[in-house]
Amino acid sequence: MGQTLISADQTWVLWAILTGWAAISIYLEQKYQWAAKVSGAIVALLGAMILSNLKIIPVDSPVYDTVWGYVVPLAIPLLLYSCNIKKIWKESGRILVIFLISSVGTMIGATVGYILLKDAVPELQKVGAMMSGSYIGGGVNFVAMADSFSAPGELVSAAVVADNLLMALYFFVLIAMPSIAFFRKHFPHPHVLEVESRDVGEGTIQSSYWQRKEISLKDIAYAIGSAFAIVALSAEVAKFLSAVIPTGNFAMNLLNGLFGNKYLLITTFTMLGATYMPQFFGEIKGTQEIGTFLIYIFFVVIGVPASISLILQKSPLLLVYCFIMVAFNMIITFTAAKLLKYDLEEAILASNANIGGPTTAAAMAISKGWTKLIAPIMLVGTLGYIIGNYFGIFMGNMLLGL
């Protein structure tokens, strides 16, 4: 493996690098347009790749295992505390329909891409699971699927690079759509017309979304304490169900994989709490911020084992796979929007919420000035965090059987 400047057992130094670079990535993303365009996730990953390839930090360390085993599971409930299913349907039923149709496009794209490329990319079903989770939910689902299917670190890193590059390119397309004559001609666009007479504002999309808010010591205590409780409960129940549900055929293997998966149980328990105890979970401040920061630490970690030569070898084909998924998502989303008479802005945000998650969709709505769509798309996109885990695991198991 070779000597590195910082050894694997220098725990505090490695934690300082992981958390410090995650913080710097967020700062750059919110401060500079170039970083906002490539995304803070890519900044975090590339920085770690450079440090590891220059042999400054080790490729393996117990610190990285801790991030996978503890930091990531804690991020999931924190990002789902606002996911009240009843509220999502009541306030966002219309845009929820086009979002679900868009999700179908993602799954079809994953299947078509797998059939075309499975012989060229080893373990592509694991990428299909990760990308289905990510392109229906978000980065938190990508993380959960990577861990659920035990995807190799190099494959995960290559998939993240391909995912974020394609996602960034697609966002440019989505952002440009309201200015393209074809889309303005064939879709109603009332929110665009409303905004064109006023100033949208300055700064990056990310900085406009992640604005300062009030938070108390009690909020932090409730957020962290309840997240630990949910993860602990989910881990124990998953261990029990995995042991008692038999395997032996596809159906039972699928059931065992579903109900014995701690990430699905974390998602389910959190969803039930957010829906039936909204006065508690929905009122905790700072959960999105804490959960998102934990995910950024993960992006730093998955950049560490990335061999640049392997990334260059694998990413081109994975980029093609992601392109196929996004292309089907776009085609099906906008065809359905046309047939069902949706506004252009609703279709754009629904597709964005699929490919990038609720925060990017809400941030795009904020940056575009589509104020009436900010809350609905955030709620609907948050639903993607829930179904993303279910469909990601379903797709991974289904693709394996093709």
Secondary structure, DSSP 8 states (H G I E B T S, - for coil): ----SS-TT-HHHHHHHHHHHHHHHHHHHHH-HHHHHH-HHHHHHHHHHHHHHTTSS-S--HHHHHIIIIIHHHHHHHHHTT--HHHHHHHHHHHHHHHHHHHHHHHHHHHHHHHHHTTTSTTHHHHHHHHHHHHHT-HHHHHHHHHHTT--HHHHHHHHHHHHHHHHHHHHHHHHGGG-HHHHHHS--HHHHHHTTS---SS-HHHHHS------HHHHHHHHHHHHHHHHHHHHHHHHHHHHS--SSHHHHHHHHHHT-HHHHHHHHHHHHHHH-HHHHTT-TTHHHHHHHHHHHHHHHHHTT--HHHHHHHHHHHHHHHHHHHHHHHHHHHHHHHHTT--HHHHHHHHHHHHH-HHHHHHHHHHHT-GGGHHHHHHHHHHHHHHHHHHHHHHHHHHHT-
